[in-house]
């Protein structure tokens, strides 16, 4: 009996791994995923060159804008990916074909969610590195580090040229290769700039970086995964536009949760309920700490991760329940 349970658990783990990997590849191969990824990183890379009249607050403005773009683009990417991998497959009959095999519906749903999370982690990794390099570009008021600015902007045409060449020679998908090369070259730029100063002089690694941006980016990444869990649950019932619209509404309500619900939570049952149900995005937004050069405590990050984990579990349980009762076409 124990051996049979072990075999069943192993088969389930293999199914989750295979379906989530295929989901990740499917999302990355979508041109809109590449466009969102490129737009987010290119927008952040161009920020140091376009911001002005900031009264010495250029670095803070660049970091704030980069994290906000990370958050907003993560919402669009997660919402689109959830709908493209769940709603579209339900409508086309692909999901019915997979579930006709010995695949448990909750396993299928969780696997799809994990595949989207893999994509969001890759996207967030690139966004975080870009934000750190951009912060270095404007580390000094009224001055731009040309090395980091030029090298970061060069990532995008070079990645697209490499992906285009690979597509021409091997016929491999352009979108997924471009996505991968943008990520790889961004990491290369991060490492090279970490060892070089503005005048190409060798320095200790990350001596010129403001690494406090990384914990802030981590919290934003966790927030995008929470939004992804909401989008995945909604995608079992709604199309792409309604799903993204509802997620955007939840995002706005959560940003204003303290003001709209929090101040009435002690005296109004409905306000208290909404205050606890709507995710409070302020827990994930620590820009004020960065502005004041405060260290984000590890204990705070762990508490926020626990809050996000419980919220994600609740959303996924609702999504699994909705997915169980849906009729396959």
C-alpha angles and dihedrals in degrees: 000000000000090000091052090051090050091051091048092049090048092051091049091050090049091050092050091049095048097044094045091049092050090047091053092051091046092053095045091051091058110102091221090060090056091046093051092046093048094044093052095048095040091049090052092045091052095047096087090055098050107036116095142156092043097138093234094314096105096120094050091048092050092049093046092049094045093052091045091051089048090054097045095045091046088057092053094044094047093045094048093045092050092051095043093051100037112021095039094046091048091051096043096047095242091119091051090054092052094044091050085073121069093285118131114228095233089050090052092048095046091046091053090050092049091050090055090047090055089056092047090051091053091046092048092047090057092044092051094050091047092051091052093049091046091051089055091049091064099029091127121053115255092005135099127206099228094193095060093038096051096040092050094048090048090061095078103052090040093050092048092048092051092047091047092050091049090048091050094049103037105016090234114155112282098210097055093044092049090048091052095046094048088054094045095047092046089055090048091052090049092052096043094048088047090063098039133067126216091275094046091260116148115256138174109280114275092001090132096041128098096221093180085084090071097067089047090051089048091057091048088051091053089050091054089052090052089052089047091056089052091047093048091052092047092046090068088069109020140053125245100274097048091045094052091042093053091046090051090050091050089049093053093044091049092051089054096035095114092052100039101038110005099068091051097040094099095053105030125058094203092050090048091050093049091045090058098039100045110073112246104228092189087081088066098041110081100160092125090060090052091049090054093044091242123157114243104231118235089227090059091050091050092049091049090049090052090050091049093046093054092046092049091049090052093049093047092050089054090047093050091049091051092045092052093059098042118111116234119227 
